[in-house]
């Protein structure tokens, strides 16, 4: 369904460009925009333990899928804990679009990851499906571990 929507929107934009309704952008989207906009397309996708596709994602399966299927084309480690071991550390409050944010949701070690969307929000595959969450929410504040940058500067 989402692919059909993307196709329809793309055809509509192409028609507008051909008719002179809008001018083409001169710059291509940045990696951070590509990652965050693509991630938003999967909002509402179901949760599935061990899931790595739009049929069902877990948290690290979602980040792995987004980074691999966008122009970034980057393979991330499969688990949140292993993703946290890589990347470049980012100070709290210095996150940029597309950075990964990590949490200890199991009380022991890094066990959850999401993609920073700006404005203290992130998108992640939660037990209720892919949703946008606030870093300021009490639960996420209490389990936050850190952020890492995998995108090129």
DARA-V289529 format. One line per field, one symbol per residue. phi: phi as a letter, one per 40 degrees, with the letter a starting at -180 (. if undefined). A space follows every 10 residues. Layout:
BEGIN
phi = ???
END
This chain:
BEGIN
phi = .ccccccccc cccccccccg caccccbccc dccdccccdc cbdgdccadg cbbdcibbdc cccccccccc ccfbccdcbc cccccbgbdb cdgbcbdgcc bbabcbgbad baaabcbgfg babacccbhc acbbcccdcc dcbcbibbbb ccc
END
